[in-house]
Amino acid sequence: MFFMSKVVKFGGSSLADAKQFKKVADIINADPERVYVVPSAPGKRFSDDTKVTDLLYQCYERTITGEDFAKAFQPVRERFDGIIRELGLSMSLEEEYVKIGTDFRNGANRDYAASRGEYLNGIILADYLGYKFVDAAKGIFFDSKGNFDSDITNACLGAILEKTPKAVIPGFYGAMPDGSIKTFSRGGSDFTGSVVAKAAGASLYENWTDVSGFLVADPRIVDKPEGIEVITYSELRELSYMGAGVLHEDAIFPVRSANIPINIKNTNAPDDAGTLIVPSAKNAPAKYLITGIAGKKDFSVISIEKDRMNSEKGFMRRMLQVLENHGIFPEHMPTGIDTVSVVVNSHELDGQRDKLTQRLKEVARPDHFEIIDGLALIAVVGRGMKSAKGTATRVFAALSHADINIRMIDQGSSELNIIVGIDEKDFEKAIRVIYDMFILSEQTEK
């Protein structure tokens, strides 16, 4: 597959030290189509190390409580100066350090403090590559309520990049209407890369991290699981929502709207194909019947039984209103003629279980009411499931043969996924037996 231009994002582990910087530069220089680079702040160099973003948070907290900035900032300075020195660069960040100190003393916000890791790393990487540095605050914007402003960002950043053949744009942050810095939430640099790809009209967004793409199942549960070569945006959303890591689910939206594919690649194994995330599966036949398996623990089920529930107008609306008033978001809601089960995150019940129970009983007047804890949800996801008969039967058979009781079943109308609820104690075993049923068995057949 050939792509004319590429936006490349590198995570914190990919830019943790000078050695990693050199790997990144080799990757970029190996392909002239990699013209826009989005870096994260330096991550951990070893297991007990501290990420630069966390160092900056610590510095900020110490500074606002009266500690001398220079002393509090010293660990951050040492990280960046060490990278510059080991790369053999003649540049200096001294002016930037002074400005950051002044901004801290003048009341800069916590988001500003956190963003300086990406900002400073971007300056170093731009100098090392010979690319132009573009401050994200000049092209990525939030509205007055702190929401990302897609239209203004796309127009302004697009105009900047149109005049800039090669650039480094730091991830994680942008600017509020008053010019103050605002950071994205989780997966901020992933989101920035997606935003830059859309604004640049790129034909590919490469997201470089420390793994070679997505795996069919969690390697902490399944021994050496198969890699996923191609996955659709819809499948990725389902798996990410159910706990599969690598790429934050919100990061796909800008590129999805522009039909730009994403390639998840490994900085430490650049020749690995990684995982290609595509808008649709028209030209991407599935290797296996299922694409991936993911799941999460710590769910509770609010179970309500009431005769002739289905004929009582407004029943569901009243019940959902109670949940909303208590700040509880239903994850799934399987229903029957006289029953409804609402699956929620258990932590959302903390401190309000008794009041919620009382209010639901007042509104629903159930024949039976129960809250059951200790539920785990597992999603079996795959575009190949649409055209295949008996997929659900195979899932249920695998669990039955392993003596695992299914407490809930939910299948989306798109037929892209099947979600089962089981006891938490059976979570890991369930993942393994489903993997064996669909992946190992198909490998044997081939």
N, C-alpha and C positions, 0 to 999 in steps of 0.2 A: 504494500500500500504506500502511495507517495503523497507527501504533504508539502505544500509550498512554503509555509511558515509555521513556526512553533513558539508557543509560550512555555517556559519551563519554570517550575517551582521546586525549590529545594527546602526540605525540612531542617529542623534544628540539629538532628544527628548527622545530616549530610554536610553541615557547616560548623561542626563543633570545634574544629581546630584547623591549623594550617595544612595538615596532611589531608584533611577532608576537602579543604578549599582547592587543593591541587587536583583532587579527583573530579570535583565539580567543573573546574576549568577545562580539564581534558574532555569531559563529556560535552560541554558547550562547544569547544573548538573542533570537536570531531564532526559536527554537523552545522554547516553555515545557515541552515534554516532556523536554528535556535537563536532567535534575535531578541526576545524579551525575557528577562530573568526576574523571578520573584523569590527573594530569600527570606527565611525565618531568622530569628535570633539564634546564636550559638546554643546548642543543646548540651547534654551531658557527654563528657569525654570518657567517662567510666561510671560504673554503677553508683558509687557514692558521691559523684560530682554534683554540682548545682547548676541548673540552667541559668543563663544570663538573665532571662526574664524574671526569674525568682530572685536573683541578686538585685535587680532593679527595684522590685517590690520591697525588698528588705531595706535598700538604701533610702527609698522614699519614706518608709515608716520611721526610720531612724532620724532622717532629716527633719521631718515635721514635728518630731518630739524634741528637737533642739540640738541633736548631735551635729558636729561639723561635717559639712557635705564632703569635703575632700577625703576625710577618713572613711565615711560611709560608702563613698563611691570607689574607693581603692580596689576592691575585688573586681569590679566591672572594668575599670581601667586596665588592670593587669591582664584580663582575658583578651581584650581587643589589642592592646599594645603587643602582647605576645604573638598574636596572629600576624600582625603587621611585620614584626621583626622576623619571624620564621619564614614569611613569604618573601623577605628581602625587598620590601617596598620602601620607597623614600618618603611616602606621605606621612602626615601626622593628623591626629584627631584632637589636638590640643584645643583648638578654637571651639570645637564642638563640645568638649568637656566643660569648658568655661561657660558656654551658653546654657548647657544643661543645668549646671550649678546655679546660674542666675535665675533660670526659669523655676527651679525647685524652690529657691528662696522667695520668689515672687508669687508663689502659690499655684504653680502648675498642678493640674489634676493627676489623679492616679493613673488614668489611661495614658497620659503623656509619658509618665515615668516608664510604664510597661512597654510602650512603643519604641523607646530609644534603642532597644536591642536590635530590632529589625532595621531601624534607621541607620545606626552606626555600621552594622554588618553590610548593609546595602552600599554604603559609601566605600568600604574596603573592597567589596567584590567588584564594584564598578571600576575602581582604579586598577585592580588586578587583571580584569578582562580587557580594559581599554574601552569600556562602554560608558555611556552617559548615565549619570545618576538622576532619577526623577523622584522627587519626594512624593510619596503617596498622598500627602495632605494637599497637594496641588491639583490632584485629579480624581480623588475618591471622596465622595461627600455623603453626609448624613443630613436629614432634615432637622427641624427645631425640636422634634420629639425623640431624636436619637435613632430614627429608622434609616436604614440604608436607602439613599436616593439613586435608584438605578438609572433613571432617564438623564439626570444632570451629569452623573458620573460617566455614563457611556458617551455623551456628547463631548464633555471636557477632556476626559482621558483619551478618547479617540482622536481628538484634534491634536493633543500633545504627541501621541505616538505616531501620528501621520507624518510629523515633522522630525521624528527621531528614529533613525534606522535601527539602532541597537540601544537598548536601555536596561537598567536595573531599577525595578520598582519594589521597594520593601513591602512585605506583607503585613497583615494584622491590623492596620489602622487607616483612618482617613480623617477628614476635618468636619466639624460642625459649622453651621452658618456663621458663627462668630469667630471662626478660625481656631478654636480650641480643638485639641486632639480627642478623637473617639476611637476606641478599639472595637473590633468585632468580638463576638463571643467565641466559644469553642470552635476550633478549625479555622481561625481567622485568616491565616496565610493561605490555606487551601482555597478559601472563598476569594481572597484577593487574586490568586492566580486565575480563577475562573472569570472574574470581572475583567482582568487585563486581557484574557483571551478573547472575550466577547468584544471589548472596545477596539482591539487590534484587528478584528476580523480574521483571527488565526484559524487555520484549518486543523490544528491539533494542540491540545493542552497536555503537556507532560508533567506529571506530578511525581517527583523523585523523592524517595523515602529510604528506609532501611530494610524493606522487604520487597520481594519480587512479585508484587501484586496481591490479589485476593486468593484465598484458599477456599476450597469447598466447605471445609469445617475448621473449627478452632484447633490448631496444632497442640494446644495444651490438653485436649481431650482425645483427639484422633491422632494416631502415630503417622507422621509424614503424609498428611492429606494431599490430595491432588490439587494442583493449581487451576485457577479459572482463567482460560485464555481470552474469552470474550464474554461480556456481560452487558445487558441493556440498562439504561438509566432506571427503568421501572424495577428491574430485579435488584439493582443496587440499592434503591430506596427501601425496598422490603427488607433486605439483609442488614443494611446499616441501622434501620430502625430497631431491629431485633438484636442489635449488639455487635454485629460484625464491624471490625475496626478498619484501619488503613486510611480511609477517606471520610471526612465528615459529610453526612447526608446533605446538609444545606449547601455545600460547595458545588453541587452539580447544577443548581438552578440557572445561573447566568449562561453557562455553556449549553445547557439543554435547550433553552429558548432560541439559541442561535444554531442548533444542530452541530455543535463542535464536539468531536469525540475526545475522550480523556485516556491517556495511557499511564498507568501506574507502573513506575520503574524503580529499580534498586540501584542507588548510587554506588554501593559496594560490589555490585554484579551487573554492570551496565549492559552486558551482552544478553542477559536474560530478557525474554520477550515481555514479561510482565503481564498485566491485564489490560485489555482494551475495552473501554466503556463506550458503547455506541448508542445513538438515539433510538434505533429500532433493530429488530432481528431479521429484517427482510433478507439481508445478505450475510447473516451470521448464524448458520445452523448450529444447534446445540450439540456439544460433544457427548453429553450424557442427558438422560431424561430430566434430571434435576440439575440446577446450576449451583446451588449452595444450601447449607443448613446453618441456621443460627438460632440463638435463643437467649432468654434471660430468666433469672430467678426473682424471688421476692414479690410475688403477686398475691392478691386476695380476691375472692369471689363473693360478691354480695348476691345471695340467692333469694329470690322472691317467688312464692307460689300463691296463686289466687284463682279460684274458679271463675270462669267467664271473663278473664282478664282481657281477652282479645275484643270483647264487645263493649268495654268500658272506655268511652271517648276521653281523650286527654290523659290517660293513665301514664303513658311513657313520658309525655311532656312534663307532667308534675314531678315524676320521679327524677328525671334529668335536671330539672330546675333545682331540686334539693341538692343534688350532687354539685351543681355549678355554684350554688350559694356557699357550699363548704369548700370550694376550690379544688374539687376532685374531678379529674379527667378520666372518663372511661376508655380503657385500652381496647376492649372488645365487649360485645353485648349479644351473645347468642340468645335467641328467644324461642319459645314454644307457644302453644295456644294458651296455656294457663301458667306459664313460667317465664321468667327472665333472669339471666345471670349477667351481672355487671363485673367485668374484670378490671381491677384497679391496681396501681402500685401500692404495695402495703404501707410504705412510708407516708402516703397521703392520709392514712387513717390515724396517724399518730396524734394523740391529744384530743381527738374529736370523735372517736369511735362510738361512745355512748350517746352523744348528742345526735350524731348522724343516724344511728339506729332508731332512736326515739322519733326523729322527724320523719324518716322513711316509713315507719309503722303508722304514724299519724296520717300521712298522705296516701299510702298504698293500701292500708288496712288488709294486710296479707293473711292468708290462711297459714302460711309458714314463712318464717324469715330466718336467715342464717348468714353469717359471715365466716367463710372458710379461708384459712391462711395456708401458707406453705405451697403455693402453686408456682410451677415453672411453665413458661411458654416456649415452644419450639416451632420455628417456621421452616417449612420445606418449600424452597422457591425454585422455579424453573420455567422458562418460556416453552420448553419442550412438553410440559404437562398439558398444555391446551389440546394438543392433537393425540394424546395418548390415553387409552382406556385403562382403568384399573390402578391409577397412581395412588389414590387414597387407600385402596384395598391393600396395596403393598406396604404403605406406611403403617396401617393398622396391624397388618400381619407381622411386620417386624417387631412392633411393640408388644403384640400379644405373645409371640414366641419367646420374648425376653421376660415375660410375666410382668409387664408394665401396664398399669391401669390407666386408661385415657379418661380424664375427668372433664374435658371440654374439646369440642371440635368447631373450627371456624374456617370457612373457605371464602375468599373474595370472589366477587362476580367476574373478575377478569380471568379467573382460573389460573392465575400466576402463582398462587401460593396456597398451602394448607397449613393451618396453625392448630397445634394440639396442646392442651393443657394437661400436665402430669404432676405427680408429687415431686417436690424438689429433690428428694433423695434419689430419684431415678434419672435425674437430668443428664449426667454424663453418660450413663449407660444407654439412654435413649438416643443421644446424638450418635454414639458409636454404632448401634444396631441399624439405624436409618442409613448411615453412611455405608455400612456393609451391604445393605439390601440394594442400594441404588448404584454405588460406585464400584465396590469390589466385585459384585456379581456381574456387572456389565464389563468390567475389565477381564474377568475370567471368560465370559462369552466371546470376547473379541480375540 
